[in-house]
Amino acid sequence: MCVHRRVIFTCGHYVWQDLLLPCPTERAFDRGERFEACDIMWAHPYSTVKVETSCRRC
């Protein structure tokens, strides 16, 4: 499970942003040792930002 940056809007929607810490599966994919990349995204509370606006869809 890779750690990503996440933004949470007041409407409840969220967006995933850049990769902060790749997991061993993702690192093996980057080295060419695996055929599939990691598909589990996780955000640590320190890398999550809450903004006081609604998203573009809302």
Secondary structure, DSSP 8 states (H G I E B T S, - for coil): -EEEEEEE-TTS-EEEEEEEE--HHHHHHHHTS-SS----EE--GGGEEE-SS--S--
